[in-house]
Amino acid sequence: MKAELPRSCPMEGLLRLITGQWTIYILWVLAEHGDRRFGAIKRLVPGISTRMLTERLRMLEHAGVVWREQAMTIPPAVTYGLTDRGLELRGVLDTLGGIARRWDAEGAFADAE
């Protein structure tokens, strides 16, 4: 008889999704600034490449965390925002942000750079 593998912790999938490079920053931008067009998100996330932003937004859209709307204009106007699922993360992001600010003020990240 083959032994069944234990089910992974449900949080593992969520953490894998949101801890990808730039992902938390993108979610924070959408949570703080509301629905934004692609170019505006890119400006609000300094240092991110167009390719990486596109990849992360597609991943978050596929997971149902962000929605995407494309207006049939020339050039196309693409807007992104948080879905109800994405909005559920708002409280978690706010809590983590508060902890990060407090730890930063205490010098916890001084040696990490």
Rosetta constraint file for C-alpha pairs under 8 A:
AtomPair CA 8 CA 12 HARMONIC 6.89 0.50
AtomPair CA 9 CA 13 HARMONIC 7.83 0.50
AtomPair CA 10 CA 14 HARMONIC 7.19 0.50
AtomPair CA 11 CA 15 HARMONIC 5.96 0.50
AtomPair CA 12 CA 16 HARMONIC 6.02 0.50
AtomPair CA 13 CA 17 HARMONIC 6.20 0.50
AtomPair CA 14 CA 18 HARMONIC 6.29 0.50
AtomPair CA 15 CA 19 HARMONIC 5.70 0.50
AtomPair CA 16 CA 20 HARMONIC 6.65 0.50
AtomPair CA 17 CA 23 HARMONIC 7.98 0.50
AtomPair CA 17 CA 60 HARMONIC 7.89 0.50
AtomPair CA 18 CA 23 HARMONIC 5.63 0.50
AtomPair CA 18 CA 24 HARMONIC 5.92 0.50
AtomPair CA 19 CA 23 HARMONIC 6.27 0.50
AtomPair CA 19 CA 24 HARMONIC 6.50 0.50
AtomPair CA 20 CA 24 HARMONIC 7.66 0.50
AtomPair CA 22 CA 26 HARMONIC 6.23 0.50
AtomPair CA 22 CA 48 HARMONIC 7.55 0.50
AtomPair CA 22 CA 53 HARMONIC 7.99 0.50
AtomPair CA 22 CA 56 HARMONIC 7.61 0.50
AtomPair CA 23 CA 27 HARMONIC 6.21 0.50
AtomPair CA 23 CA 56 HARMONIC 6.43 0.50
AtomPair CA 24 CA 28 HARMONIC 5.99 0.50
AtomPair CA 25 CA 29 HARMONIC 6.17 0.50
AtomPair CA 25 CA 45 HARMONIC 6.99 0.50
AtomPair CA 26 CA 30 HARMONIC 6.34 0.50
AtomPair CA 26 CA 41 HARMONIC 7.45 0.50
AtomPair CA 26 CA 45 HARMONIC 6.99 0.50
AtomPair CA 27 CA 31 HARMONIC 6.04 0.50
AtomPair CA 27 CA 82 HARMONIC 7.85 0.50
AtomPair CA 27 CA 86 HARMONIC 7.77 0.50
AtomPair CA 28 CA 32 HARMONIC 5.95 0.50
AtomPair CA 28 CA 93 HARMONIC 6.91 0.50
AtomPair CA 29 CA 33 HARMONIC 5.70 0.50
AtomPair CA 29 CA 34 HARMONIC 7.53 0.50
AtomPair CA 29 CA 41 HARMONIC 7.17 0.50
AtomPair CA 29 CA 44 HARMONIC 6.90 0.50
AtomPair CA 29 CA 45 HARMONIC 7.64 0.50
AtomPair CA 30 CA 34 HARMONIC 4.90 0.50
AtomPair CA 30 CA 35 HARMONIC 6.15 0.50
AtomPair CA 30 CA 36 HARMONIC 7.07 0.50
AtomPair CA 30 CA 41 HARMONIC 7.88 0.50
AtomPair CA 30 CA 80 HARMONIC 8.00 0.50
AtomPair CA 30 CA 81 HARMONIC 6.15 0.50
AtomPair CA 30 CA 82 HARMONIC 6.55 0.50
AtomPair CA 31 CA 82 HARMONIC 7.17 0.50
AtomPair CA 31 CA 87 HARMONIC 7.34 0.50
AtomPair CA 31 CA 90 HARMONIC 6.45 0.50
AtomPair CA 34 CA 81 HARMONIC 6.44 0.50
AtomPair CA 34 CA 82 HARMONIC 7.75 0.50
AtomPair CA 35 CA 79 HARMONIC 6.70 0.50
AtomPair CA 35 CA 80 HARMONIC 5.54 0.50
AtomPair CA 35 CA 81 HARMONIC 4.28 0.50
AtomPair CA 35 CA 82 HARMONIC 7.26 0.50
AtomPair CA 36 CA 40 HARMONIC 6.04 0.50
AtomPair CA 36 CA 41 HARMONIC 6.20 0.50
AtomPair CA 36 CA 79 HARMONIC 5.43 0.50
AtomPair CA 36 CA 80 HARMONIC 5.48 0.50
AtomPair CA 36 CA 81 HARMONIC 6.52 0.50
AtomPair CA 37 CA 41 HARMONIC 6.39 0.50
AtomPair CA 37 CA 77 HARMONIC 6.99 0.50
AtomPair CA 37 CA 78 HARMONIC 5.55 0.50
AtomPair CA 37 CA 79 HARMONIC 4.08 0.50
AtomPair CA 37 CA 80 HARMONIC 6.04 0.50
AtomPair CA 38 CA 42 HARMONIC 6.25 0.50
AtomPair CA 38 CA 78 HARMONIC 6.06 0.50
AtomPair CA 38 CA 79 HARMONIC 6.14 0.50
AtomPair CA 38 CA 80 HARMONIC 7.03 0.50
AtomPair CA 39 CA 43 HARMONIC 6.28 0.50
AtomPair CA 40 CA 44 HARMONIC 6.22 0.50
AtomPair CA 41 CA 45 HARMONIC 6.23 0.50
AtomPair CA 42 CA 46 HARMONIC 6.86 0.50
AtomPair CA 42 CA 48 HARMONIC 6.83 0.50
AtomPair CA 42 CA 49 HARMONIC 7.87 0.50
AtomPair CA 42 CA 50 HARMONIC 7.28 0.50
AtomPair CA 42 CA 53 HARMONIC 7.15 0.50
AtomPair CA 48 CA 52 HARMONIC 6.46 0.50
AtomPair CA 48 CA 53 HARMONIC 6.45 0.50
AtomPair CA 49 CA 53 HARMONIC 6.18 0.50
AtomPair CA 50 CA 54 HARMONIC 6.08 0.50
AtomPair CA 51 CA 55 HARMONIC 6.16 0.50
AtomPair CA 52 CA 56 HARMONIC 6.10 0.50
AtomPair CA 53 CA 57 HARMONIC 6.03 0.50
AtomPair CA 54 CA 58 HARMONIC 6.10 0.50
AtomPair CA 55 CA 59 HARMONIC 6.22 0.50
AtomPair CA 56 CA 60 HARMONIC 6.15 0.50
AtomPair CA 57 CA 61 HARMONIC 5.97 0.50
AtomPair CA 57 CA 66 HARMONIC 7.36 0.50
AtomPair CA 58 CA 62 HARMONIC 6.03 0.50
AtomPair CA 59 CA 63 HARMONIC 6.27 0.50
AtomPair CA 60 CA 64 HARMONIC 6.27 0.50
AtomPair CA 60 CA 65 HARMONIC 5.20 0.50
AtomPair CA 60 CA 66 HARMONIC 5.61 0.50
AtomPair CA 61 CA 65 HARMONIC 5.71 0.50
AtomPair CA 61 CA 66 HARMONIC 4.73 0.50
AtomPair CA 61 CA 67 HARMONIC 5.67 0.50
AtomPair CA 61 CA 68 HARMONIC 7.06 0.50
AtomPair CA 64 CA 83 HARMONIC 6.83 0.50
AtomPair CA 64 CA 85 HARMONIC 6.60 0.50
AtomPair CA 64 CA 86 HARMONIC 7.51 0.50
AtomPair CA 65 CA 82 HARMONIC 6.02 0.50
AtomPair CA 65 CA 83 HARMONIC 5.44 0.50
AtomPair CA 65 CA 84 HARMONIC 7.44 0.50
AtomPair CA 65 CA 85 HARMONIC 5.25 0.50
AtomPair CA 65 CA 86 HARMONIC 4.27 0.50
AtomPair CA 65 CA 87 HARMONIC 7.94 0.50
AtomPair CA 66 CA 80 HARMONIC 6.56 0.50
AtomPair CA 66 CA 81 HARMONIC 5.43 0.50
AtomPair CA 66 CA 82 HARMONIC 4.39 0.50
AtomPair CA 66 CA 83 HARMONIC 5.11 0.50
AtomPair CA 66 CA 85 HARMONIC 7.95 0.50
AtomPair CA 66 CA 86 HARMONIC 6.15 0.50
AtomPair CA 67 CA 80 HARMONIC 5.58 0.50
AtomPair CA 67 CA 81 HARMONIC 5.46 0.50
AtomPair CA 67 CA 82 HARMONIC 6.17 0.50
AtomPair CA 67 CA 83 HARMONIC 5.93 0.50
AtomPair CA 68 CA 78 HARMONIC 6.86 0.50
AtomPair CA 68 CA 79 HARMONIC 5.77 0.50
AtomPair CA 68 CA 80 HARMONIC 4.70 0.50
AtomPair CA 68 CA 81 HARMONIC 6.90 0.50
AtomPair CA 69 CA 78 HARMONIC 5.62 0.50
AtomPair CA 69 CA 79 HARMONIC 5.23 0.50
AtomPair CA 69 CA 80 HARMONIC 6.51 0.50
AtomPair CA 70 CA 76 HARMONIC 6.47 0.50
AtomPair CA 70 CA 77 HARMONIC 5.64 0.50
AtomPair CA 70 CA 78 HARMONIC 4.36 0.50
AtomPair CA 70 CA 79 HARMONIC 6.41 0.50
AtomPair CA 71 CA 76 HARMONIC 5.82 0.50
AtomPair CA 71 CA 77 HARMONIC 5.11 0.50
AtomPair CA 71 CA 78 HARMONIC 6.34 0.50
AtomPair CA 72 CA 76 HARMONIC 5.61 0.50
AtomPair CA 72 CA 77 HARMONIC 7.13 0.50
AtomPair CA 73 CA 77 HARMONIC 6.31 0.50
AtomPair CA 82 CA 86 HARMONIC 4.84 0.50
AtomPair CA 82 CA 87 HARMONIC 5.86 0.50
AtomPair CA 83 CA 87 HARMONIC 6.09 0.50
AtomPair CA 84 CA 88 HARMONIC 6.29 0.50
AtomPair CA 85 CA 89 HARMONIC 7.18 0.50
AtomPair CA 86 CA 90 HARMONIC 7.23 0.50
AtomPair CA 88 CA 92 HARMONIC 7.93 0.50
AtomPair CA 89 CA 93 HARMONIC 6.11 0.50
AtomPair CA 90 CA 94 HARMONIC 6.09 0.50
AtomPair CA 91 CA 95 HARMONIC 6.12 0.50
AtomPair CA 92 CA 96 HARMONIC 6.10 0.50
AtomPair CA 93 CA 97 HARMONIC 5.91 0.50
AtomPair CA 94 CA 98 HARMONIC 6.21 0.50
AtomPair CA 95 CA 99 HARMONIC 6.32 0.50
AtomPair CA 96 CA 100 HARMONIC 6.00 0.50
AtomPair CA 97 CA 101 HARMONIC 6.13 0.50
AtomPair CA 98 CA 102 HARMONIC 6.23 0.50
AtomPair CA 99 CA 103 HARMONIC 6.03 0.50
AtomPair CA 100 CA 104 HARMONIC 5.90 0.50
AtomPair CA 101 CA 105 HARMONIC 6.15 0.50
AtomPair CA 102 CA 106 HARMONIC 6.31 0.50
AtomPair CA 103 CA 107 HARMONIC 6.31 0.50
AtomPair CA 103 CA 108 HARMONIC 5.28 0.50
AtomPair CA 103 CA 109 HARMONIC 7.31 0.50
AtomPair CA 104 CA 108 HARMONIC 5.54 0.50
AtomPair CA 104 CA 109 HARMONIC 5.86 0.50
AtomPair CA 104 CA 110 HARMONIC 7.85 0.50
AtomPair CA 109 CA 113 HARMONIC 6.98 0.50
